[in-house]
Amino acid sequence: MKKWGIFLIIIFAMVICRTYLFRIFFSYDTIKERKVLDITNEKLKNRLKETENNTSVEDLIQNSLKETASTLSFSFYKCDHETDKLVETKKANCIGYSAFLASVIQFKLKQSGLENEWKVHHNVGEIYLVNENINRHFNSGFFKDHDFVTVENVKTKETIGVDATVYDYFRIERIKLK
């Protein structure tokens, strides 16, 4: 019984500390960028306008992650990655998740009047596990790289890294950048 108690405590601690542990062991490195698309779908625009106006970029990112996770479901198959099409299909891989998240953050930055202070980047990069590039260990073209989003403060150069797929599966809100 004592072993089960210790095991459960360890599992509980891992769940509680998952963001901290993820950021210790995993980091992301940008190799290129994709264009952040503007939202033209009126239904999505109206839905985003109905959400609260955020005064902090942290709240804005958090609400954008929630919107992305509630709108999309992950697929390993080839999917659209244009934001307006994703609203209809609701299926996306890491490209679509990041494209959708970047578009939503950009829309909300404009809505909140923060677009001159913060810039959104849709990044393509590699994931490192304790400084070892894990992408090169996969033979599938699907895993050759990974898409994620960064939000950069134009003045201070502070950069916040976000992975919408990791958030959707594990509720990890921030990633560590190399």
Backbone bond lengths (Angstrom), bond angles and torsions (degrees), N, CA, C in turn:
res aa  C-N    CA-C-N  psi(-1)  N-CA   C-N-CA  omega(-1)  CA-C   N-CA-C  phi
1 M - - - 1.456 - - 1.529 110.98 -
2 K 1.331 116.52 -36.17 1.455 120.85 -179.24 1.534 110.71 -63.32
3 K 1.352 116.71 -38.27 1.466 120.88 179.25 1.529 110.69 -64.29
4 W 1.332 116.71 -40.21 1.459 120.23 178.36 1.526 111.13 -63.90
5 G 1.299 116.54 -39.44 1.460 120.76 178.36 1.516 111.52 -62.37
6 I 1.323 116.33 -45.43 1.469 120.63 178.25 1.527 110.10 -64.05
7 F 1.329 116.35 -43.45 1.465 121.13 178.91 1.534 110.76 -59.02
8 L 1.330 116.92 -46.28 1.462 120.85 -179.75 1.525 111.86 -65.47
9 I 1.314 117.18 -37.35 1.465 120.81 177.03 1.525 110.23 -63.74
10 I 1.331 116.90 -42.12 1.471 120.86 178.98 1.529 110.39 -64.09
11 I 1.323 116.96 -45.70 1.471 120.84 178.75 1.527 110.23 -61.56
12 F 1.317 117.36 -45.52 1.461 121.87 179.09 1.528 110.53 -59.89
13 A 1.332 117.10 -44.32 1.468 121.46 179.13 1.530 111.02 -62.96
14 M 1.334 116.68 -39.10 1.467 119.90 179.07 1.530 111.24 -65.77
15 V 1.320 116.70 -38.73 1.464 120.23 179.03 1.525 109.90 -67.04
16 I 1.312 116.68 -45.92 1.461 121.32 -179.43 1.528 111.24 -64.35
17 C 1.316 117.42 -38.96 1.469 122.56 -175.26 1.525 112.99 -98.75
18 R 1.319 118.86 19.19 1.471 120.96 -172.71 1.527 112.75 -60.01
19 T 1.323 118.65 -40.44 1.462 120.25 179.71 1.520 110.35 -64.08
20 Y 1.307 116.61 -46.31 1.464 121.38 179.22 1.528 110.40 -60.44
21 L 1.329 117.36 -47.20 1.467 121.13 -179.66 1.526 111.35 -64.73
22 F 1.323 117.13 -41.25 1.463 120.84 178.98 1.526 110.48 -60.46
23 R 1.327 116.18 -43.89 1.470 119.86 -178.46 1.525 112.48 -71.78
24 I 1.311 118.01 -24.22 1.468 120.47 175.64 1.526 110.20 -71.68
25 F 1.326 116.67 -43.83 1.462 120.67 -171.46 1.530 114.72 -92.96
26 F 1.331 118.12 -27.55 1.467 120.70 -175.35 1.523 111.34 -115.81
27 S 1.333 115.91 141.70 1.464 121.43 173.10 1.522 108.88 -141.81
28 Y 1.316 116.08 158.79 1.461 122.83 -175.73 1.526 109.13 -120.01
29 D 1.328 115.91 141.57 1.462 121.57 178.32 1.527 108.49 -127.61
30 T 1.319 117.20 126.95 1.459 122.03 -178.92 1.523 110.42 -77.61
31 I 1.347 115.97 132.94 1.466 120.03 174.46 1.530 111.68 -112.88
32 K 1.333 116.85 -23.30 1.471 120.84 173.78 1.523 108.81 -163.98
33 E 1.326 115.63 174.25 1.464 121.58 179.96 1.517 110.79 -124.02
34 R 1.317 114.94 151.77 1.463 121.42 171.03 1.531 107.40 -109.73
35 K 1.313 115.85 159.21 1.463 121.29 179.09 1.531 109.60 -71.64
36 V 1.321 116.09 136.86 1.465 121.33 173.90 1.525 107.08 -83.75
37 L 1.320 115.99 122.20 1.463 121.40 -175.60 1.528 111.16 -88.55
38 D 1.322 115.54 143.41 1.461 120.68 174.28 1.523 109.05 -77.46
39 I 1.315 115.70 148.12 1.465 121.23 177.71 1.521 108.34 -84.28
40 T 1.331 116.47 126.45 1.466 120.62 176.22 1.529 111.82 -115.41
41 N 1.325 117.84 -12.23 1.460 122.22 179.76 1.533 109.18 -69.09
42 E 1.325 115.90 115.88 1.472 120.66 -174.97 1.528 112.91 -64.62
43 K 1.332 117.11 -36.49 1.472 119.60 178.81 1.525 110.47 -61.38
44 L 1.324 115.82 -45.22 1.464 119.83 179.41 1.523 110.57 -66.03
45 K 1.321 117.45 -43.57 1.470 120.52 178.37 1.527 110.73 -57.33
46 N 1.328 116.07 -46.72 1.469 120.08 -179.40 1.524 111.31 -63.86
47 R 1.330 116.58 -40.62 1.469 120.17 178.34 1.529 110.39 -62.53
48 L 1.329 116.61 -41.70 1.466 120.12 -179.95 1.524 111.70 -70.12
49 K 1.326 117.16 -33.47 1.466 120.71 178.16 1.526 111.27 -67.75
50 E 1.340 116.24 -29.23 1.466 120.63 -179.99 1.523 112.49 -72.66
51 T 1.323 117.10 -23.66 1.465 119.69 179.79 1.519 108.99 -73.44
52 E 1.309 115.01 160.93 1.461 119.72 -175.36 1.523 111.70 -62.08
53 N 1.328 115.20 147.62 1.457 121.34 174.28 1.521 107.94 -77.41
54 N 1.298 116.57 125.93 1.453 120.40 -176.27 1.517 110.95 -92.78
55 T 1.315 115.51 136.20 1.457 119.64 177.36 1.519 111.34 -95.31
56 S 1.323 117.73 -20.93 1.466 120.14 177.76 1.514 109.71 -115.05
57 V 1.313 115.42 146.80 1.461 120.23 179.50 1.526 110.45 -66.46
58 E 1.320 117.81 -30.11 1.472 121.59 177.99 1.531 110.59 -61.58
59 D 1.339 116.74 -47.95 1.467 120.67 178.31 1.524 110.99 -64.35
60 L 1.308 115.75 -39.65 1.459 121.24 179.76 1.530 110.83 -61.19
61 I 1.329 116.93 -45.39 1.470 121.23 178.39 1.526 109.95 -64.04
62 Q 1.325 116.52 -44.57 1.465 121.09 -179.87 1.528 111.17 -59.06
63 N 1.319 116.99 -46.88 1.465 120.64 179.53 1.527 111.63 -66.54
64 S 1.320 116.99 -34.10 1.469 120.98 177.76 1.523 110.98 -68.79
65 L 1.326 117.17 -38.25 1.467 120.93 175.67 1.529 110.65 -62.52
66 K 1.329 116.32 -43.91 1.466 120.39 178.76 1.524 111.03 -62.37
67 E 1.322 116.58 -42.48 1.472 121.09 178.63 1.527 110.72 -61.99
68 T 1.322 116.53 -43.68 1.466 121.01 179.95 1.525 110.73 -63.50
69 A 1.327 116.38 -47.36 1.468 120.74 -178.45 1.528 111.81 -64.64
70 S 1.320 117.55 -35.14 1.466 119.30 -179.30 1.530 112.26 -79.57
71 T 1.318 117.82 -22.45 1.464 121.13 -178.56 1.523 112.39 -87.65
72 L 1.334 117.51 -39.31 1.464 121.52 -171.18 1.525 112.86 -107.94
73 S 1.316 114.96 156.22 1.462 121.30 168.53 1.527 107.40 -129.28
74 F 1.328 116.19 144.11 1.462 121.61 -171.04 1.525 112.10 -76.10
75 S 1.327 114.69 143.99 1.461 121.84 175.94 1.527 109.13 -138.87
76 F 1.331 116.55 140.67 1.460 121.21 175.36 1.528 111.29 -84.85
77 Y 1.315 117.34 -4.80 1.459 121.46 -178.03 1.522 110.81 -89.77
78 K 1.318 115.52 167.22 1.456 120.77 177.65 1.525 108.33 -64.82
79 C 1.312 115.92 130.72 1.465 121.66 -176.97 1.525 109.45 -135.58
80 D 1.332 114.90 163.64 1.463 119.18 170.95 1.517 108.71 -64.37
81 H 1.328 116.01 153.61 1.458 118.22 174.32 1.530 111.61 -130.64
82 E 1.334 115.98 15.68 1.455 120.11 173.25 1.526 107.80 -88.70
83 T 1.302 115.88 129.58 1.462 122.14 -173.73 1.527 112.51 -51.74
84 D 1.317 116.70 -46.50 1.464 119.97 -176.41 1.523 112.55 -65.34
85 K 1.314 118.26 -32.41 1.465 121.39 177.16 1.527 110.91 -76.04
86 L 1.322 116.50 -33.75 1.466 120.59 -179.44 1.525 111.90 -64.38
87 V 1.322 116.77 -30.35 1.463 120.68 177.68 1.524 109.89 -60.45
88 E 1.322 116.46 -34.47 1.463 121.40 -179.27 1.530 112.28 -84.74
89 T 1.339 117.56 -46.26 1.470 120.57 -175.06 1.522 112.61 -78.06
90 K 1.328 116.48 -34.09 1.471 124.24 179.24 1.531 114.06 63.54
91 K 1.318 118.18 8.22 1.472 122.92 177.59 1.521 108.05 -113.76
92 A 1.340 116.66 135.78 1.461 119.42 -179.68 1.518 110.65 -153.96
93 N 1.330 114.82 153.42 1.464 121.01 168.89 1.530 106.47 -100.00
94 C 1.333 117.84 -166.57 1.470 119.13 -175.16 1.529 112.10 -62.89
95 I 1.344 117.39 -29.38 1.470 120.05 178.13 1.525 109.44 -65.56
96 G 1.320 116.65 -48.55 1.456 121.18 -179.42 1.519 113.20 -64.74
97 Y 1.329 116.01 -42.00 1.469 119.66 177.45 1.526 110.50 -58.18
98 S 1.322 116.24 -47.23 1.467 119.96 -177.97 1.522 111.58 -69.42
99 A 1.333 117.07 -39.17 1.466 120.34 178.04 1.527 110.38 -62.05
100 F 1.327 115.97 -44.75 1.463 120.77 -179.95 1.529 110.34 -64.00
101 L 1.334 116.49 -48.89 1.467 120.40 -179.28 1.525 111.28 -60.01
102 A 1.329 117.41 -45.72 1.466 120.73 -179.25 1.529 110.85 -61.60
103 S 1.326 117.00 -41.52 1.468 120.77 178.92 1.525 111.59 -65.15
104 V 1.322 116.41 -41.95 1.470 120.32 179.69 1.531 110.22 -65.87
105 I 1.329 117.28 -44.80 1.473 119.73 178.71 1.524 110.08 -61.34
106 Q 1.333 116.99 -44.72 1.469 120.40 179.92 1.528 110.68 -60.49
107 F 1.328 117.53 -43.31 1.465 121.71 178.36 1.527 110.23 -60.99
108 K 1.333 116.44 -45.84 1.469 120.79 -177.79 1.534 111.80 -69.23
109 L 1.331 117.48 -33.27 1.470 119.95 175.29 1.527 109.99 -61.91
110 K 1.322 116.51 -43.93 1.470 120.79 178.20 1.523 110.27 -64.90
111 Q 1.327 116.38 -43.57 1.465 121.81 -179.32 1.531 110.95 -61.84
112 S 1.324 116.84 -35.45 1.468 121.69 -177.73 1.524 113.03 -90.50
113 G 1.325 117.53 -3.13 1.462 120.77 -179.54 1.520 113.37 75.83
114 L 1.328 117.51 22.44 1.470 121.50 -178.37 1.528 112.99 -105.45
115 E 1.339 117.42 6.76 1.466 119.98 -174.23 1.525 113.79 -66.17
116 N 1.339 118.45 -19.95 1.468 120.58 177.38 1.527 112.13 -86.36
117 E 1.337 116.76 -15.62 1.466 121.15 -179.78 1.522 112.69 -97.03
118 W 1.332 117.53 -29.25 1.464 122.43 -175.01 1.521 110.46 -128.82
119 K 1.317 115.93 143.51 1.470 121.98 178.88 1.527 108.93 -125.87
120 V 1.331 115.72 136.96 1.465 122.03 -178.79 1.524 109.29 -98.51
121 H 1.334 115.80 138.56 1.461 121.89 176.73 1.527 108.88 -126.41
122 H 1.332 115.73 131.40 1.471 121.65 171.89 1.527 105.46 -96.23
123 N 1.322 116.29 105.77 1.464 122.30 -173.28 1.519 112.66 -99.86
124 V 1.315 114.28 150.26 1.460 122.60 168.87 1.520 104.44 -116.14
125 G 1.321 116.34 129.44 1.453 117.87 -176.31 1.502 113.47 -154.70
126 E 1.302 113.05 -167.09 1.458 121.55 179.66 1.520 108.59 -119.54
127 I 1.325 114.89 149.70 1.460 121.04 179.05 1.521 108.27 -104.81
128 Y 1.318 115.40 135.13 1.458 121.78 -179.96 1.521 109.95 -115.02
129 L 1.310 115.85 133.91 1.457 122.92 172.73 1.515 106.04 -107.49
130 V 1.310 116.84 109.23 1.467 123.39 -176.96 1.538 109.36 47.43
131 N 1.321 116.51 56.10 1.469 125.19 176.97 1.523 115.12 65.66
132 E 1.330 119.03 12.84 1.466 122.11 175.11 1.529 108.02 -109.54
133 N 1.332 116.57 122.23 1.461 121.78 179.87 1.527 109.19 -66.20
134 I 1.327 116.53 110.59 1.467 119.18 -176.95 1.522 112.33 -80.23
135 N 1.326 118.35 -20.71 1.461 120.82 -178.58 1.524 111.83 -63.16
136 R 1.300 117.89 -33.38 1.466 120.37 -177.29 1.527 112.66 -73.69
137 H 1.317 117.77 -8.46 1.462 121.57 179.21 1.531 112.85 -89.50
138 F 1.326 116.92 -0.82 1.464 121.40 179.10 1.520 109.59 -107.72
139 N 1.325 116.67 136.67 1.461 121.12 178.79 1.526 112.44 -84.63
140 S 1.300 117.15 -22.61 1.457 122.18 -177.52 1.529 110.92 -71.95
141 G 1.329 115.92 138.68 1.458 120.67 175.03 1.516 112.34 -63.04
142 F 1.334 115.99 -23.67 1.462 121.26 179.49 1.528 111.10 -61.01
143 F 1.332 116.96 -32.24 1.464 121.22 -175.29 1.523 113.43 -104.35
144 K 1.344 118.06 15.35 1.466 118.89 -177.29 1.527 112.24 -69.59
145 D 1.332 116.45 -24.34 1.460 121.68 176.25 1.528 108.06 -155.07
146 H 1.323 116.17 -177.69 1.463 120.16 -177.36 1.523 108.61 -147.22
147 D 1.319 116.80 141.67 1.460 121.79 179.20 1.524 110.30 -97.35
148 F 1.322 115.00 141.59 1.458 122.24 177.04 1.522 108.17 -153.22
149 V 1.316 117.10 174.89 1.462 122.40 -174.82 1.525 109.59 -121.58
150 T 1.332 115.59 141.75 1.459 120.14 169.87 1.528 108.24 -124.10
151 V 1.316 115.03 146.06 1.455 122.34 176.41 1.523 105.87 -121.17
152 E 1.335 115.15 118.78 1.469 120.81 -171.80 1.521 111.13 -113.80
153 N 1.334 115.78 132.89 1.451 121.45 173.00 1.523 107.49 -76.20
154 V 1.320 116.58 121.99 1.463 121.77 -174.61 1.529 111.48 -63.10
155 K 1.327 117.71 -37.17 1.469 120.94 -176.73 1.526 112.66 -82.30
156 T 1.319 117.02 -51.05 1.471 120.47 -172.80 1.521 113.36 -89.91
157 K 1.330 116.79 -13.97 1.476 123.29 -176.56 1.532 112.74 68.25
158 E 1.338 117.56 10.67 1.468 120.31 172.81 1.524 107.56 -59.65
159 T 1.320 116.89 133.72 1.457 121.19 -178.11 1.523 110.19 -125.81
160 I 1.318 115.38 128.18 1.459 122.38 178.73 1.526 107.69 -107.14
161 G 1.323 116.77 123.01 1.459 121.60 178.96 1.513 111.06 -97.80
162 V 1.343 116.06 137.32 1.455 121.79 -177.62 1.531 109.04 -139.99
163 D 1.335 116.15 135.13 1.462 121.56 175.87 1.526 107.55 -120.30
164 A 1.321 116.22 108.84 1.469 121.11 -174.84 1.523 112.67 -64.81
165 T 1.329 118.34 -33.31 1.467 119.78 179.91 1.522 110.71 -71.21
166 V 1.317 117.00 -39.78 1.473 120.80 177.47 1.530 109.43 -65.42
167 Y 1.328 116.74 -38.45 1.461 119.69 176.95 1.533 110.74 -63.56
168 D 1.323 116.35 -44.46 1.464 119.86 -177.40 1.527 111.74 -62.19
169 Y 1.310 117.47 -38.20 1.464 120.71 -178.09 1.527 113.78 -86.36
170 F 1.332 117.50 -40.14 1.466 120.23 -171.21 1.526 114.58 -120.09
171 R 1.332 117.55 -3.04 1.467 122.93 -176.89 1.534 112.02 60.02
172 I 1.317 116.06 34.02 1.469 121.74 174.60 1.521 106.78 -91.25
173 E 1.330 116.29 118.32 1.461 121.78 -169.83 1.521 114.48 -87.85
174 R 1.310 118.48 -24.67 1.469 121.58 -177.29 1.516 110.15 -132.41
175 I 1.339 114.99 150.20 1.457 120.86 175.27 1.521 108.83 -120.95
176 K 1.318 115.47 158.66 1.465 120.78 177.96 1.520 108.30 -92.54
177 L 1.326 115.57 135.19 1.459 121.43 178.81 1.519 109.59 -102.96
178 K 1.332 116.03 146.92 1.472 120.78 177.83 1.502 109.86 -75.61
